């Protein structure tokens, strides 16, 4: 029995074997996938509290405790559907990296081009998902803007709670500022709101340098026989592949501090920008339960929810073969109280 490598089932199997580039934000916070066989996806937004049980007389009736619970919001995720062509003339000439001594047949070149196009399309979706994760963490909302799509998904960041904007002498690049105190305050606020202990700090480029150059931080680190933390810049090969630099930990919060240098072409501004803005600080918990949600693939060959759905077809006149990749992703914070997004540069 001859296997048709262009069959949707075989293409799905092929895309599942593609080793996606490592994505720091997705792998750190959005580790769970949840499919929806509907056009919209349901976002569960949970906000915790720290109330204790109340004392009552054992001979009296009990006290009703309302479930703080969560709010479920139905939203439309972004939808991406891109395709790339392979034409007969492309299969007639030597492909990039092809061995001169062992030339491929035109059919083999077309199959190779199919794989390369699938990888390219998949990487574009990977970047989109990482971009959405960054938007959710930094802004508390995701902007879905494209062809006949223009809406936003708001997770409910509140200024003064999940969203902090420093000004004046409190900015980390100003004399008198105290980043160590700020980090402790924000860490405590997360624990107070939801009970989770923050275990990750991610800095933008300017925020990282402001922290390293801050006078109070440097003076405290110079005190002997008192453990106030350690600035220990590391950039191993493994971390470098992810665009990450580890900076150490500082008292009294003792949360690992990283900076993330990954950049993408921002579809809203059409400019290459860092995923974590230069002046931003993200503090949060990797146990917050963030999810990657995937809506229905609106293709007659699929009609189900998949992280990726590839499809291939030939023009009726045989002039080209196309391979297409579809996805309906949305990064969901779930527990918004587990995060603080601060802007710390004047």
C-alpha positions as CSV (number, residue, x, y, z in Angstrom):
1,X,0.0,0.0,0.0
2,X,1.5,3.3,-1.1
3,X,1.5,6.0,1.6
4,X,0.4,9.5,0.5
5,X,2.8,11.9,2.4
6,X,0.5,14.8,1.5
7,X,-2.5,13.3,3.3
8,X,-3.6,15.5,6.2
9,X,-3.1,12.6,8.6
10,X,0.5,12.1,7.5
11,X,1.2,15.9,7.6
12,X,-0.1,16.1,11.2
13,X,2.3,13.2,12.1
14,X,5.2,15.0,10.3
15,X,4.5,18.3,12.1
16,X,4.4,16.5,15.4
17,X,8.0,15.4,14.8
18,X,9.3,18.9,14.2
19,X,11.5,20.0,17.0
20,X,10.0,23.5,17.8
21,X,12.5,26.2,18.9
22,X,12.6,26.5,22.7
23,X,10.3,29.2,23.9
24,X,11.2,30.5,27.4
25,X,7.8,32.1,28.4
26,X,5.7,29.2,27.0
27,X,7.9,26.5,28.6
28,X,8.1,28.4,31.9
29,X,4.5,29.5,32.5
30,X,2.2,28.1,29.9
31,X,3.0,24.4,30.1
32,X,-0.5,23.0,29.8
33,X,-2.5,22.8,26.5
34,X,-6.3,22.7,26.5
35,X,-8.4,22.1,23.3
36,X,-11.8,23.5,22.5
37,X,-13.9,22.1,19.6
38,X,-15.6,25.5,19.3
39,X,-14.8,28.8,17.6
40,X,-14.6,30.5,21.0
41,X,-12.5,29.3,24.0
42,X,-13.4,29.7,27.7
43,X,-11.0,31.5,29.9
44,X,-11.2,30.8,33.7
45,X,-9.9,33.8,35.6
46,X,-9.2,33.0,39.3
47,X,-8.6,35.6,42.0
48,X,-7.7,34.2,45.4
49,X,-8.2,35.5,48.9
50,X,-6.5,34.9,52.3
51,X,-9.5,34.8,54.6
52,X,-9.3,32.5,57.6
53,X,-12.1,30.4,59.1
54,X,-14.4,32.2,61.5
55,X,-15.1,31.2,65.0
56,X,-18.7,30.3,65.9
57,X,-20.6,29.0,68.9
58,X,-20.9,25.2,68.4
59,X,-24.5,25.4,69.4
60,X,-25.3,27.9,66.7
61,X,-25.7,27.3,63.0
62,X,-22.7,27.4,60.7
63,X,-21.7,30.4,58.7
64,X,-22.2,30.4,55.0
65,X,-18.9,30.8,53.0
66,X,-19.4,32.0,49.5
67,X,-17.1,30.4,47.0
68,X,-14.7,33.1,45.8
69,X,-14.3,30.8,42.8
70,X,-13.5,32.1,39.4
71,X,-15.0,33.9,36.4
72,X,-15.4,32.2,33.1
73,X,-15.2,34.4,30.0
74,X,-15.8,33.1,26.5
75,X,-13.5,34.8,24.0
76,X,-12.4,34.4,20.4
77,X,-8.8,33.3,20.0
78,X,-6.6,34.5,17.2
79,X,-6.6,32.4,14.1
80,X,-3.6,32.0,11.8
81,X,-3.7,30.3,8.4
82,X,-0.7,30.7,6.2
83,X,0.6,28.7,3.2
84,X,3.7,28.4,1.0
85,X,4.1,27.2,-2.6
86,X,6.4,24.7,-4.2
87,X,6.5,24.9,-8.0
88,X,7.8,22.3,-10.6
89,X,10.7,24.6,-11.5
90,X,11.8,24.6,-7.9
91,X,12.1,20.8,-8.0
92,X,14.2,20.8,-11.2
93,X,17.2,22.5,-9.7
94,X,19.6,21.6,-6.9
95,X,18.2,22.5,-3.5
96,X,20.1,24.3,-0.7
97,X,22.7,21.9,0.9
98,X,22.1,19.1,-1.6
99,X,25.0,16.8,-2.2
100,X,26.5,17.2,-5.7
101,X,27.5,13.6,-5.8
102,X,24.1,12.3,-4.8
103,X,21.6,14.5,-6.5
104,X,17.9,14.1,-5.5
105,X,15.1,13.4,-7.9
106,X,12.5,16.1,-8.6
107,X,10.0,14.2,-6.4
108,X,12.5,14.0,-3.6
109,X,13.2,17.7,-3.8
110,X,9.5,18.5,-3.6
111,X,9.1,16.3,-0.5
112,X,12.1,18.0,1.1
113,X,10.7,21.4,0.2
114,X,7.4,20.4,1.8
115,X,9.2,19.6,5.1
116,X,11.2,22.9,5.0
117,X,8.0,24.9,4.4
118,X,6.2,23.1,7.2
119,X,9.1,23.9,9.6
120,X,9.0,27.6,8.5
121,X,5.3,27.9,9.0
122,X,5.5,26.1,12.4
123,X,8.2,28.5,13.6
124,X,6.1,31.4,12.6
125,X,3.2,30.1,14.8
126,X,5.7,29.4,17.6
127,X,6.8,33.0,17.5
128,X,3.2,34.1,17.6
129,X,2.5,32.0,20.7
130,X,5.5,33.4,22.5
131,X,4.5,36.9,21.5
132,X,1.0,36.3,22.9
133,X,2.4,34.9,26.1
134,X,4.6,38.0,26.5
135,X,1.6,40.3,25.9
136,X,-0.4,38.5,28.6
137,X,2.4,38.7,31.1
138,X,3.5,42.3,30.4
139,X,0.1,44.0,29.6
140,X,-2.4,41.6,31.2
141,X,-4.2,41.6,27.8
142,X,-3.6,40.2,24.3
143,X,-4.3,42.2,21.2
144,X,-5.7,40.1,18.3
145,X,-5.3,42.2,15.2
146,X,-5.1,41.0,11.6
147,X,-7.2,40.5,8.5
148,X,-10.8,41.0,9.5
149,X,-9.8,40.5,13.2
150,X,-9.5,43.3,15.7
151,X,-10.2,42.7,19.3
152,X,-8.5,42.2,22.6
153,X,-8.6,39.6,25.4
154,X,-8.3,41.4,28.8
155,X,-7.2,39.3,31.8
156,X,-7.9,42.1,34.3
157,X,-4.6,43.6,35.4
158,X,-5.3,46.5,37.8
159,X,-2.9,49.4,38.3
160,X,-1.4,49.2,41.7
161,X,-2.0,45.5,42.0
162,X,-0.8,43.4,39.1
163,X,0.4,46.5,37.2
164,X,3.0,48.8,38.7
165,X,4.4,51.9,37.1
166,X,7.2,53.6,39.0
167,X,7.9,57.3,38.7
168,X,10.3,59.9,39.8
169,X,13.0,58.9,42.3
170,X,11.5,55.4,42.8
171,X,12.6,54.4,39.3
172,X,15.5,52.0,39.4
173,X,17.8,54.2,37.3
174,X,17.4,57.1,39.8
175,X,19.3,57.8,43.0
176,X,17.4,56.8,46.0
177,X,15.5,53.9,44.4
178,X,15.5,50.5,46.1
179,X,15.0,47.6,43.7
180,X,15.5,45.0,46.5
181,X,12.7,46.5,48.6
182,X,10.4,46.7,45.5
183,X,10.9,43.1,44.7
184,X,10.1,42.0,48.3
185,X,7.0,44.2,48.3
186,X,5.8,42.8,45.0
187,X,6.5,39.3,46.1
188,X,4.6,39.8,49.3
189,X,1.6,41.2,47.4
190,X,1.4,38.1,45.2
191,X,1.5,35.8,48.2
192,X,-1.1,37.9,50.0
193,X,-3.5,37.9,47.0
194,X,-3.4,34.3,45.9
195,X,-1.2,32.3,48.3
196,X,1.4,31.4,45.7
197,X,5.1,32.2,46.3
198,X,6.7,33.9,43.3
199,X,9.6,31.9,41.9
200,X,10.7,33.8,38.8
201,X,11.7,37.4,37.9
202,X,12.3,38.4,34.3
203,X,13.9,41.7,33.4
204,X,14.0,43.8,30.3
205,X,17.4,45.0,29.1
206,X,17.4,48.4,30.7
207,X,15.8,47.1,33.9
208,X,18.6,44.5,34.2
209,X,21.3,47.2,33.9
210,X,19.5,49.5,36.3
211,X,19.4,46.7,38.9
212,X,23.1,45.9,38.4
213,X,24.1,49.6,38.6
214,X,21.8,50.6,41.5
215,X,23.7,52.1,44.4
216,X,21.8,50.5,47.2
217,X,22.1,47.1,45.6
218,X,25.8,47.5,45.2
219,X,26.4,48.8,48.7
220,X,24.4,45.9,50.3
221,X,26.3,43.3,48.2
222,X,29.5,44.8,49.4
223,X,28.7,44.2,53.1
224,X,30.8,41.4,54.5
225,X,29.5,38.5,56.5
226,X,25.9,39.4,55.7
227,X,24.0,37.3,53.2
228,X,22.1,39.8,51.1
229,X,22.2,37.8,47.9
230,X,24.5,37.3,45.0
231,X,24.8,38.8,41.5
232,X,26.2,36.0,39.5
233,X,25.8,36.6,35.8
234,X,25.7,33.3,33.9
235,X,25.1,32.6,30.2
236,X,25.7,28.9,29.6
237,X,25.3,27.5,26.1
238,X,21.9,26.0,27.1
239,X,20.6,29.3,28.5
240,X,22.0,31.2,25.5
241,X,20.0,29.1,23.1
242,X,16.9,30.4,24.9
243,X,18.0,34.0,24.9
244,X,18.3,33.9,28.7
245,X,20.8,35.3,31.1
246,X,20.7,34.4,34.8
247,X,21.6,37.2,37.2
248,X,21.4,35.6,40.6
249,X,19.1,36.2,43.6
250,X,18.7,39.1,46.1
251,X,17.6,39.3,49.7
252,X,15.0,39.3,51.2
253,X,12.9,37.8,48.4
254,X,15.6,35.4,47.1
255,X,13.8,34.8,43.8
256,X,15.9,33.8,40.7
257,X,16.4,36.8,38.4
258,X,16.7,36.4,34.6
259,X,16.7,38.6,31.6
260,X,15.2,37.5,28.2
261,X,16.6,39.0,25.0
262,X,14.2,37.4,22.4
263,X,12.8,39.7,19.8
264,X,10.0,39.5,17.2
265,X,8.5,41.6,14.5
266,X,5.6,43.2,16.4
267,X,2.5,42.9,14.1
268,X,1.0,46.0,15.7
269,X,3.9,48.3,15.0
270,X,5.7,46.4,12.2
271,X,9.0,46.9,14.1
272,X,11.4,44.4,15.6
273,X,10.9,44.7,19.4
274,X,12.0,42.7,22.5
275,X,9.3,40.4,23.9
276,X,10.0,41.8,27.3
277,X,10.2,45.6,27.0
278,X,13.5,47.2,28.1
279,X,11.9,48.9,31.1
280,X,9.8,46.0,32.3
281,X,10.0,43.6,35.2
282,X,7.8,40.5,35.4
283,X,7.5,38.8,38.8
284,X,5.4,35.7,39.1
285,X,4.8,32.0,39.9
286,X,5.4,29.1,37.6
287,X,2.7,27.3,39.5
288,X,0.0,29.7,38.5
289,X,-1.6,27.2,36.1
290,X,-1.4,29.3,32.9
291,X,-2.6,27.5,29.8
292,X,-2.3,27.5,26.0
293,X,-5.8,27.2,24.7
294,X,-6.6,26.1,21.1
295,X,-9.9,26.7,19.4
296,X,-11.6,24.7,16.5
297,X,-9.6,24.4,13.3
298,X,-12.1,25.7,10.7
299,X,-11.1,23.4,7.9
300,X,-13.3,20.7,6.4
301,X,-10.4,18.2,6.7
302,X,-10.1,18.8,10.4
303,X,-13.2,20.2,12.2
304,X,-11.5,19.5,15.6
305,X,-9.1,21.3,17.9
306,X,-5.4,20.8,17.2
307,X,-2.4,22.9,18.1
308,X,-1.4,22.7,14.5
309,X,-3.3,21.5,11.4
310,X,-1.3,21.2,8.1
311,X,-3.0,20.7,4.8
312,X,-1.6,20.4,1.2
313,X,-3.2,20.7,-2.2
314,X,-2.2,21.0,-5.9
315,X,-3.4,23.7,-8.2
316,X,-6.0,22.3,-10.7
317,X,-3.6,23.0,-13.6
318,X,-0.7,21.3,-11.8
319,X,1.4,24.5,-11.7
320,X,2.1,24.4,-8.0
321,X,1.7,22.5,-4.7
322,X,0.8,24.4,-1.6
323,X,1.2,23.5,2.1
324,X,-0.8,25.4,4.7
325,X,-0.7,25.5,8.5
326,X,-3.6,26.5,10.7
327,X,-3.9,27.2,14.4
328,X,-6.2,29.0,16.8
329,X,-4.0,29.7,19.8
330,X,-4.6,31.8,22.9
331,X,-2.3,32.2,25.9
332,X,-4.4,32.3,29.2
333,X,-3.0,33.6,32.5
334,X,-5.8,31.9,34.6
335,X,-4.5,33.2,38.0
336,X,-3.8,36.8,37.3
337,X,-3.1,37.5,41.0
338,X,0.1,35.4,40.7
339,X,1.8,38.1,38.6
340,X,3.2,41.6,38.9
341,X,4.2,43.5,35.8
342,X,6.2,46.7,36.6
343,X,7.7,49.5,34.6
344,X,10.8,50.6,36.4
345,X,12.8,53.0,34.2
346,X,12.2,56.8,34.2
